[in-house]
Amino acid sequence: MPRAIDPQPAQPCPDHQAAVPAGPNRSQRLARRLRIITARTRAIAWKLVKLSIKEFVKGFAKRAGAITASVVGVIVGAYALGIDPADAVRRLLGM
C-alpha cells in the first residue's frame, strides 16, 4: 500500500538543535587550510635543503678528489723533471 508522505519537512525541536555541534565556520576552514599548506611547504623546503646538502657533499668529494689527484700528479711530475715540488703545487693552485 502506498504510504502518505508529509510534504513539509519536520522541524527539529530547539533542544535537539543545541545538541548537534555546529560545523567549522569559514575562518576555521581557512585557518586549517593555511596550517596544512604551511606544513607542506616546510616539508618540501626541508627536503630541498637535505638534498642540496647531499649534493654539496658529493660535489665537494669529487672536487677534493680531483684536486688531490692533480696535486699528486704534479708532485710526481715535479720529481721526474727535477723541479721543486712545492713550487709546482703552488703554481697548480695559483698561489
Secondary structure, DSSP 8 states (H G I E B T S, - for coil): ------SS-----HHHHHHS-----HHHHHHHHHHHHHHHHHHHHHHHHHHHHHHHHHHHHHHHHHHHHHHHHHHHHHHHHT--HHHHHHHHHT-
